[in-house]
């Protein structure tokens, strides 16, 4: 069977699902259209090895189609599909987009690694040249499907024409989330396929055990998306796709890694923006952030927060949007004097929880939030108490930096001192009337750039 025969089979099934009023039609039609897009890309010579992609896409589709046929006959199906199919039967009023998300998660997370194994031998996985070619075509699928995102969104809008203003506002975010889902989940799929290949090499029992683990993880992910509530937020905070632990990377490995934090931090850190930011860029952005904060230009503050959060902490765009909103709310709660420190801490704890999900640090978001608001308080006290020195502010900043970046307070103290000087300059600017053309802004910017340069040096020491 080739991809054209798969499309014929799916077309027939689509008509049967439509006649039955089956809720699974939303995902099925989306999958049919994307399969047609892949077939067109094959005809256009988009892939390096079109014959391999054809065989792979057929193997992939058959896993879904076989599960659908089995469920319609009342036979057992893998857990991810059982959850997705149950939702279609038990929740007929569930929005079409939710059915699509459930089907995508079941199919990509659970079926796609198996489809890759069906057309890549263990010897080919072990051959760097062959593996690179296969992975390149695997990634090209993202380009094909990303092009479909806008069109599929339009199709779903026709299915559910009574969109609220909230739905319309969320459309761009929905599209961005879908593209991010496809990209990140497929990266994890490739890694999972490698793990399954290793298990297959070890023997049938090892492979069955690893596949059962993948089935459980994938089923839990689909079940999580089935729950009521904001799916995009759950995807942003919970991550896209699932990932099998690698060799030696179970709970014991994570415990060992946590125990080693601070002692061998540089050696175990991931290569992420959290530890490799651009001091000049961040210093410039944060200067704008401070100016908009004191001029109470909250819309510009939010936009600048997006850029600061993205470039300083390296989170994906969904977490960046959520994180920037939390930073905005925390600052709004703190801005009056007296403000709401408890509310600010709650917002910042949620922000640091996003950071933990992305980078595995800081270990305790609540503690990081307390340290964050502690320096806000130290700054306010220093700002309004004439003649006070900046010692408590520098110490509070150093404690936060040391905790978030898992290094010694003494190492980050120079960065804290530069930041405290930048705040003194900013306070003078506020006292002198908050003029946007004041030369004090340039001096403030210079100190913030020095702060981030010193911080970058400290965390890589």
N, C-alpha and C positions, 0 to 999 in steps of 0.2 A: 504494500500500500504506500502511495506517495501523498504529498500534502494536498493535491487536488482531490484525491479520494476522501481524505479526512474532511475537507470542506464540504463535500457532497453529503457525507454522513452527518455532519453537524447541521447542515441546512435542513435535512429531513427531521432530525431531532428537534430543531427549533420550532418547526411547525407543530409537532406533537405537543411540545411544552406549551405553546401558545393556545392550542385547542383545550388543553387541560387547565388553563389558568394557573400554571405552575410558577411559583415565585422564583424558581431557579432560572427563568428565562432571561432575566436582566444580566446575570453573569454570562450565561450561555451566548447571548447575542454579542456581548462585548468581546468574548473570546473568539467567536466566529469572525467578527470584523478584524480583529488583530491578526488572526491566522491568515486571513485574506491579504492583509498588509505584508505579512512575512512572505507569502507566496509571490506577491508582486515584486518585493525586494529581491527574491531569488531570480525571478525572470530578468530583473534589471542588472544582474551581476554585482549586487551590493556586497556579497560575502566572498571571502577568499576561497572557501571550499563549499560551494553550493550543494553538492551531493551530500556532504556530511551534515550540513544544516537541515536539509530536507529530511534525512533519516532521524535526526535529533528532534525536529519539530513534530514528526509523526509519533515518535516514541513518547514525547511529552504529552501530546493531545490524547493518545490512547489511554494513558493512565487516568485522565479525567473522564473520558467517555466510558471506559470500563467501569469506573466507580459509579457513574450516573446510571448506566444500564443495570448494574447490580442493585443499586438502591431502589430503582423502579420495580425490580423483581422481588423486593423485600429481603435481599441478601445482605449480610454484613459488609461494611465498607471501612476503610481506614478512619481513624479517629478524627482527623481534620475535616474530612468530607462528611463524616457523620454529624459533626457540629454544624457545618454550613448547611447541609441538606435539612437538618432538623429545624433550623431557623426559618428556612423557606416554607416548611410545612406548618410550623407552629405560630409563625408571626407573619401572616399574609399582608399586614399593613406596614411592614418594615420598609423604609425607603429603598428604592432601587439601588442607590449608591452604596447602601450598607450591604446588600446582597453581593454587589460587585466586589467590595472589599473583602468580604468573607471568602468568596470564591478565589480571589487573587491570592489571599494568604494561604489557603489550603493548597492550591495548585502550585504556586511558586515555592513556598517553603518546604513542602513535603514531596511533591512530584518531581520538581525540576532537578534536584540532585540525582534522583534515580534515573531520570531520562538521560542525564549526562553520562552516567555509568553504563547505560545501555549502548552508547555509541563511542565510548572512550575506554579502551582496555587499560588494565593496570600497567602494562608495559608502556602504553602511550602517556599515561599520567607520569611515569618515571622518566620520560624523554623530554627534556626542556624545550627542544625545538618544536616538537609536535604539540606539547602542552601550550606553548605560547600561541601557536596558530589557532588552536581550539578556543583558548581563552579570548583571543582577539575577536573571533566570530561570536562568541558568547556575549561579549560586550557590545558588539554591533547591534544585537537585538534591542538593546536599550534605546539606541537612536531611532530604530523603526517604531518602537512602542511609544517613545516620548512624543513623536510627531502625532500619534493618535490621541494624545491626552485631551487636547482641545476639542477634537471632533467627538470623542466619547462623552465629554462633558455636555456638549450640545445635544447628543442623543438622549442622555439621561434627563436633560431639561425638558425635552419633548415628552418623555415618559411621565414626568411629574411637572406639568406646566405651572402649577399654582405655587411658584416659588415666593417665599417671603423676602422682605428687604434684607434680612440677615443672610438668607441663602445667596442673594446676589452679591452682597459684600464679601462673602466667604469664597466665591467662585475662584478668584485668582489664587487664594491660599489652597483651595482644594486641588487645583491643577499643579501647583508647586509641590504639594504634599505627595501627589501621585507620582510625579517624576522622581522625587526623592525616594519614595518607597521602591520604585522599580530599580533605581541605581543601587541603593544600599542593600536591598534584599538579594539582588543578584550577586553582589560581591560576597555576601554570606553564603549564598548557594554554592558558589565555586569552592569556597573553603570547606563547606559541608561535603561536597562531592569528593574532595581530596581525602577527607576523613573516612568516608565510606569506602573509597578505593583502598585505603590502607587496611581497613577492617576486612574487606573482601580478600585481600592478599593473605591475611592472617588465618582465614578459614570461615566456613559457613556460620559457625556459632558466633564468632566475633562480628560478622556482618549483620546477622539477625539481631544481635544485641544493640548495635549502633543504630540500625534502622528503627528498632523499637523506641530508642531514645529520641530519634528525630520525630517519630510519629507523636510521641507524648508532648514534646516541645511545641510542635506545630499545632496540635489539637488545643493546647492551652492558649496559644496565641489567638487562634480563631475564636475560642470561647471568650477571651478577654474583649475582643472587638464586638462580640454579640451583646454585651451588657449595654444598658441604656447609658446615655451620656455623650459628651463631646469626643467623637472618635478621633478627630485630628489631634486633639490635645493628648489623648491616650497614646496615639502613634508617636507623637513628638517626644513624650516623656518616657515611654516604654521602649522605644527603639523600633526599627523596621526590620522585619524578618526575625529569624532565630539562628542561633549559632551553636553547633556541637562543640563541646570543649575539646581542645587538642590534646595530644599526648602529654601527660603530666600536668594538665590544666584543670583539674577538678577543684572541689572545695579546699582540699589540702594545699594545693598550689596557691590558691588565693590567700589562704591563711598565712602561708609562708611569705608571700609577697607583702602582705600587710605588716607582718612582724619585722620585715626588713626595711620598711619605709623609714626614711630619715637617715638610716645607716648606709644604704646603698641606693639612694634615691636616683642619682643621675644614671646609674647603670640600668635601672629597671623602668625608667620613664618611657612612655611611648613618644614617638616623634610627632608631637602635636603642637598646634599653635599656642597651647597653654604655656609651653616652655620655649617658644621660638617666635615671639611677636616682633613687630617692627617698632622700636622706641619712638622714632620720629613721627610715624603715622599715628600711633596711639597718643603721643603727647599733643599733637595738633588737634585730634578729635576731642580729647578730654578738655582742652582749653575751650573749645566751642561748647562743650557740654556744660561747663561751669558758667560760662557767660549766659547761656540760655536759662540755666537754673535760676540765677540771681535776677534775671529780667523776667522770670516767670513766663517764659515762652514755651509752654508745655508741648505744643505740637512739634516745634523744632527740637526740643529736648528729647522727645521720643524717637524722632528720626536719627538724631545723633547717637542716642543710646543704642539703637540697632547696630550702627557701625562700630561703636566702641565694643559692645558685647561680642560682635562677630569677630573683630580683628584681635581683641585681647584674649578671648577665651576659646575661639575656634569651634564653636558649636554649629550644628547645621542650622539652616534658616528657620525652620519651625521652632526649634528650641531658642534660637536667637530672638525671634519675635516674642515668644512667651517670656524669655528672660528680660528683654528690654522693657516689656510692660510691667514686670514685677519691680524692676529698678525704678521706673517712673512712679509707680504707686508708693514704693517705700520712700522716695524723696518727697512726694506730695504729703505723705503722712508726717514726715519729719520737718517739712519746711516751716510751719508755724512755730512760734516760740512762746510757750512750750508746745511741742508736737506730740505725736503718738509713738513713742519708742517701741512699745510692744507690737503695734501694727507694722512698723517698719521692720522689726526683727522677723515677724512672720513672713513678710514678703521676701526678705533676703534669704531666709531659710529655704524657701521654695526655689529661689534663684540658685542657691548653692547645691540644691538637690539635682537640678538640671546639669550643673557642672559635674557632679559626682557620676551621673549616668553617662556623661560624655567621656570623661577622662579618668574616672576612678578616684578622683580627689576633688574636694577635701573629704576625709573619711566621715566627718560629722557635720552635716550642713547647719544644724542648729548652733553648734559651737562657732562655726565660721560667721554666721549671722550675728551672733553676740559680739564677736570681735569687730565686725564691720561697724555696727552701731556704736560700739565703744569709742571708735576713733571719731565718729560723727559728734558724739557727746564731748570728747576731749577738744575737738576743734571749736565747738560752740562756746565752751567754757573759756578757751584761750582767746577767742574772738571778742568776747564781751567783757572780759576781766582785764582792765587796763593794767599794764605792767607785768602780766603773767608771762612765763617763758614757755617755749614750745616743747619742753622735755616730755610731759605726759602724752602730748599728741604724737611725737616721734615714737615713743615706746608703744603706744596703741597701734600705730601703723605697722611697726616692725613685727609685732605679735601677729597681726593679720597676715602679712606677707609670709612670715615664717610658717604659719599653719597651712595656708592655701598652697604654697609652693614647696612644702616639705623640706625646709632648710633651716639653718640656725638663725636666731634673731640677730646676732651680731653681724652676720653676712648681709642681711637686708637693711641694716640700720642706715647706711648711706642713702639708699633709695628713699627711705622714710624721711630722712632729713631734707632731701631735695623737695619732696612732696610738701612737707611742712612749710618750707620757704615759699613754694608756689601758692600755698593757701594764704600766707601773710600778705603776699603781693595782691592776691585776689581780694582779700579783706580791705586793703587800701583802696583798691579800685571801687569796691562797693561804697566805702565811706565817701569817696570823692565824686559819687554820682552815677556810677555804672555806665559811663559813656562808651559806646561801642568802638570809638576811634582812639581810645586812650592808649598811650605807649606802654602802660602797665601790662596790657594783655600780652604783648610780645615777650616781656620779662617773665610773666607767668608761664607762657608756653615753653620758654627755654628751660625753666626749672623742671617742668613736667617731662620734657624729653630727657633731661639728665636723670630724673627719677627712674624712668623706664629703662634707660641704658644701664644704670647701676643695678636695677633689679634683674635684668637679663644676665648680666655678668655674674651676679650672686647665685642664681639658680643653676648656672652651668659650671660653677666653680668645682 
